[in-house]
Amino acid sequence: MGRPLRVEYAGAFYHVINRGNAGGAIFKGKADRIRFLDCLEKAAERFSIRIHTYCLMTNHYHMLVETPEANLSRAIQWINVSYAAYFNRKRGRRGHLFQGRFKSILVEADEYLMHLSRYIHLNPVRAKMVDSPAEHPWSSYGAFVGEIDPPEWMETSWLLSQFGEKPKAARQNYRAFVEAADPATLESPEKDIIGVFILGTADFAGWGKERFLVGKTDKKEIPQLRQLKPAVDPEVVVQTVSRHFKCDTAEMFRSIFAGI
């Protein structure tokens, strides 16, 4: 299995997803979910990550994470290993709890964070676990709409600032933004992903390619690199060959087809 490409830098935002091995449950009760949130709290302190949104389902979880330091992999691996050790020890089991490596999408926050947070908070509704996102106690939605106090380790101010200057109005506007959407027809913002792991505008993707792909090769274990590298224009190839052999393109094609 090819290892995923991790682009890490200070100030980056990510949509992080991890699933249970073979689709199995990673949360089997309230105590498990509380323990996982405890892991998030400790990781936020230990690695200085900022968790903007989370949703714990049954066999997977979602998070929107900001990394003031370039340490996403270390932080998420610590969360996963710590929680898996607890889960296995509690049940006397062995083996992997999670399905391989976690998935992370690099996100252009200004363009996509609002829409991703809505999509994540509506996960339990789409799964028909609840009728309203506010009914699912294991997500950050209640903290955004004022139904619970946000834990100290969670970051709500950035996202709410996109919905108004005054906290009360911002919470009301965010609730309207989320609950006005039809979960059955709402498309995932990640349909716009570029090269498997970048969610953003063309300018953002171009910046990511320029900064992080220069000097890298198309290694088989990182297939995303091939998808991000720009395609070669056939016309440019023809013109380059023509110049190299000092012949016009018409003559070159006559020679090629004459040999067929």
C-alpha positions in Angstrom: 0.0 0.0 0.0 1.5 3.3 -1.0 2.2 5.8 1.7 0.2 9.0 1.6 1.9 12.2 0.7 2.1 14.5 3.8 2.6 18.1 3.1 3.3 19.7 6.5 4.1 23.4 7.3 3.4 25.8 10.1 0.0 27.3 9.9 -1.5 24.6 7.6 -5.2 23.4 7.9 -6.2 19.8 7.3 -9.3 17.7 7.1 -8.3 14.5 8.9 -10.2 11.2 8.7 -9.5 7.8 10.1 -11.6 4.6 9.9 -11.8 1.4 11.8 -10.0 -1.6 10.4 -12.2 -3.5 7.9 -15.0 -1.1 8.7 -15.1 -2.1 12.3 -16.4 0.2 15.1 -13.8 2.3 16.9 -16.3 3.6 19.4 -18.5 1.1 21.2 -19.9 3.3 24.0 -19.8 6.6 25.8 -16.6 5.8 27.7 -14.7 5.3 24.4 -15.8 8.6 23.0 -14.9 10.4 26.2 -11.5 8.8 26.2 -10.9 9.8 22.5 -11.8 13.4 23.4 -9.3 13.2 26.2 -6.7 12.2 23.7 -7.6 15.3 21.6 -7.2 17.5 24.6 -3.8 16.1 25.5 -2.6 16.2 21.9 -3.7 19.9 21.6 -1.5 20.7 24.6 1.4 18.4 23.7 1.7 19.4 20.0 0.0 22.8 20.1 -2.5 21.8 17.4 -5.8 23.7 17.1 -8.9 21.5 16.6 -11.5 23.6 14.8 -14.2 20.9 14.2 -14.6 17.3 15.1 -17.3 14.6 14.7 -17.1 11.1 16.2 -19.1 8.5 14.3 -19.2 4.8 15.0 -16.5 3.4 12.7 -14.6 6.7 11.9 -13.9 10.2 12.9 -13.5 13.6 11.2 -11.4 16.6 12.4 -10.4 20.0 11.0 -7.0 20.6 12.4 -4.7 23.6 12.2 -0.9 23.1 12.9 0.9 26.2 14.1 3.9 23.9 14.0 4.7 21.5 11.1 3.8 18.4 13.0 0.5 16.9 11.8 1.8 13.4 11.4 3.3 13.3 14.9 0.1 14.7 16.5 -2.4 12.4 14.7 -0.2 9.3 15.2 0.0 10.1 18.9 -3.8 10.4 19.1 -4.4 7.2 17.2 -1.8 5.1 19.0 -2.9 6.4 22.5 -6.5 5.7 21.8 -5.9 2.3 20.1 -3.8 1.2 23.1 -6.7 2.1 25.5 -9.3 0.4 23.3 -7.3 -2.8 22.9 -6.4 -3.0 26.6 -10.0 -2.4 27.7 -11.2 -5.4 25.6 -8.2 -7.7 25.8 -7.7 -7.6 22.1 -4.7 -7.4 19.8 -4.2 -6.1 16.3 -4.9 -2.9 14.4 -7.8 -0.7 15.4 -7.5 1.7 12.5 -7.5 1.0 8.8 -4.0 1.8 7.9 -2.7 5.4 7.7 -5.0 8.3 8.4 -6.2 10.4 5.5 -5.4 14.1 5.5 -6.5 16.7 3.0 -4.6 20.0 2.9 -7.3 22.8 3.0 -7.3 26.4 1.9 -9.1 27.6 5.0 -10.5 30.9 3.8 -12.3 29.2 0.9 -13.3 25.8 2.3 -13.3 25.6 6.1 -16.8 26.8 6.5 -18.2 24.3 4.0 -16.2 21.4 5.4 -17.3 22.1 8.9 -20.9 22.0 7.7 -20.4 18.8 5.9 -18.7 17.2 8.9 -21.4 18.4 11.4 -24.1 16.9 9.1 -22.4 13.5 9.0 -24.7 12.0 11.7 -27.8 13.3 9.9 -26.7 11.8 6.6 -26.0 8.5 8.4 -29.6 8.7 9.9 -28.3 8.5 13.4 -30.1 11.7 14.3 -32.6 14.2 12.7 -30.6 17.3 13.6 -26.8 17.9 14.0 -27.6 19.3 17.5 -28.9 15.9 18.6 -25.5 14.3 18.1 -23.5 14.9 21.3 -20.2 13.6 19.9 -19.4 16.5 17.6 -18.3 20.1 18.0 -21.6 21.4 16.6 -23.1 22.2 20.0 -20.1 24.4 20.9 -20.6 26.4 17.7 -24.3 27.1 18.2 -24.1 27.9 21.9 -25.7 24.7 23.3 -22.6 23.7 25.2 -19.4 25.6 26.3 -16.5 24.7 24.0 -13.7 22.9 25.7 -10.5 24.9 26.2 -8.6 22.8 23.7 -11.1 23.5 20.8 -10.8 26.6 18.5 -14.2 28.1 17.6 -13.4 31.8 17.2 -11.9 31.6 13.8 -14.8 29.8 12.2 -17.4 31.9 14.0 -15.7 35.1 12.9 -16.7 34.2 9.4 -20.4 34.5 10.4 -20.4 37.7 12.3 -18.6 40.1 14.6 -20.8 39.6 17.6 -20.7 36.1 19.2 -24.4 35.6 19.5 -25.2 36.6 16.0 -22.3 34.5 14.6 -23.7 31.4 16.4 -27.2 32.0 15.0 -25.8 32.6 11.5 -23.7 29.4 11.7 -26.7 27.4 12.8 -28.7 28.8 9.9 -25.9 28.0 7.5 -25.7 24.4 8.6 -29.3 23.5 9.2 -30.6 25.2 6.0 -28.6 22.6 3.9 -30.3 19.4 2.7 -28.1 16.6 4.0 -29.4 14.3 1.3 -28.2 16.4 -1.6 -25.3 18.3 0.0 -22.2 17.5 -1.9 -18.9 17.1 -0.1 -16.6 20.1 -0.7 -13.9 17.5 -1.3 -15.3 16.8 -4.8 -13.0 19.7 -5.7 -9.8 18.0 -4.4 -6.8 18.5 -6.6 -4.2 15.8 -6.9 -5.8 13.6 -4.1 -4.8 15.8 -1.1 -5.2 19.5 -1.8 -8.5 21.3 -1.4 -8.3 24.9 -2.5 -8.3 27.3 -5.5 -6.0 26.8 -8.5 -3.7 29.5 -7.0 -3.4 27.6 -3.7 -2.8 24.3 -5.5 -0.1 25.9 -7.7 1.6 27.4 -4.6 1.5 23.9 -3.0 3.1 22.3 -6.0 5.8 24.9 -6.4 6.7 24.8 -2.7 6.5 21.1 -1.9 7.0 19.2 -5.2 10.1 20.8 -6.5 12.9 18.3 -6.5 10.7 15.3 -5.7 10.5 12.3 -8.1 7.5 10.2 -9.1 8.2 7.5 -6.6 5.8 4.6 -6.8 5.1 4.7 -3.0 3.8 8.3 -3.4 1.4 8.1 -6.3 -0.1 11.5 -5.5 3.1 13.2 -6.9 2.4 11.9 -10.4 -1.2 13.3 -10.2 0.0 16.7 -9.1 2.8 17.2 -11.6 1.6 19.1 -14.7 0.8 17.2 -17.8 3.2 17.7 -20.7 1.6 19.6 -23.7 2.0 17.3 -26.8 2.5 20.5 -28.9 5.4 21.5 -26.8 7.0 18.0 -27.2 6.6 18.3 -31.0 8.2 21.7 -31.2 11.1 20.7 -28.9 11.9 17.6 -31.0 11.6 19.7 -34.2 14.1 22.3 -32.9 16.4 19.6 -31.7 16.6 17.8 -35.1 16.4 21.1 -37.1 13.5 20.1 -39.2 10.0 21.6 -39.5 7.1 19.7 -38.0 5.5 18.8 -41.3 8.7 17.1 -42.5 9.0 15.3 -39.1 5.5 13.9 -39.4 6.0 12.8 -43.0 9.1 10.9 -41.9 7.2 9.3 -39.0 4.2 8.2 -41.1 6.4 7.0 -43.9 7.9 4.5 -41.6 4.6 3.0 -40.4 
